[in-house]
Amino acid sequence: MAELGGDVIGVHTVDSWKEQIQKGIDSNKLIVVDFTASWCGPCRFIAPILAEIAKNTPHVIFLKVDVDELKTVAEEWSVEAMPTFLFLKEGKKVDKVVGAKKELLQQTITKHATATVSTA
């Protein structure tokens, strides 16, 4: 189901995290990672907005990581505030949006997603 795109994929283990990052590298797709926490109000506010963006952007992989559940991943990527959205290409960070900023999030996704669509 998740292969079709259009979903925000919850990542709950380090192995799952590595697998999703590898999928992005293999498919040369942009990965948008939502670092979130269950106790974070702005995270709950932006979640349905991110889900809507994901539905409209099936050529991008959307991941959701709970920082309390995967502390090591959050630390590895220097996530200090929630929500933090990281934009990864080929396994490397290309951009970052901190906070529940709907317009900036949409613009950043559009900027990087269009760069991956081949014109050939």
N, C-alpha and C positions, 0 to 999 in steps of 0.2 A: 504493500500500500504506500509506504513512504517513498518508494522508488519514483513514483510519478511526480513528486514535487507537490508544492502547494500546502505542505504541512510544516508545522514547527515541531521538530523531533526532540523529545526530551532525552537528554543524555544523563544516565544515572551511574555509570561506572567508568573508570579510567580506560578500560579496554574498549568500551563503546565509543568513548571520546576519540581514541586513536583510530578506530575503524572509520568513523565519520570524517575525520580529517583526511585519512587516506583516500576515501571516496571522492572528496573534493579535489584532491591532487590528481587522482586518476582521471576524473571527468573534466578537469580544468574548469571547475565551476567556482563561483564566488561562494564563500561560506559566511553567513552572518550568525554570530554567536551572541545570544542574549544571556549575559550573566545576571542572575536574578536571585531573590531570596523570598521565602514564603512570608516573612514579616515585613517586607518592603512595600509600602503603599504605592509609590510611583511605578513599581514593577507590575503590580496588579492593574494599574491604570493603562499601561502601555501594552500588556499582553494581548488583549483582543485586537488592538491596532496592528501589532506585529503579525498576528494570525491572518488578518485581512490582507496585509501586504504580501505575506507568503502565498496566499491563494492566487494573487494577481501576478506573482513573480515565480512561476514554476521552474525557471532555469537557474534559480539560486537555491542553495541548501541553507535552511534555517535550523539552528540548534538552540536549545534552551538548557542552560547549566545552572543548577542551584548551588550557590557558593558554599552553603553549609554542607551539602552532600558531597561535593567534589572540591574540597579545600585546596588540594594539591594542584588541580588544574587552574583554579583561580589565582593561586600564588604564582604559578609558572608564567601566567600571562599578566602579572602585576595588576590584577583587578582590585581596586580599593573602594569603589563606590558602586551602588546599585541604583538603577540598572546601568550596566556598561555593555555596549554593543561593540564587538570586535569584528572587523572585516578581514577575512583571510583569503589569500590566493596562493596556491602552491605551498600551503602550509605556513605562510609567512603573513604577519600583520601588515595590511596596507592602509588601514584607517581605524578610527575609534570614535564612538559617540558616547559621551557620559551623560546620563540623565534621561528622563522620559520626554524627549524632544521629538515629537511626531514629524514635524516638517523636515528637520535636519536628518533624522533617521531615513525618511523617504528619499531625500535628495542624495544622501550618501549611498544608499542601495542603488539608486538609479545610475549614479555616476560610475560605480564600479561594475554593476551588472551589465551595462551596455558595452563596457570595454571587453567583456568576455564573449559577446555574441559575435560569431564569425560572419563576415560580410561576403564570403566566397560562395 
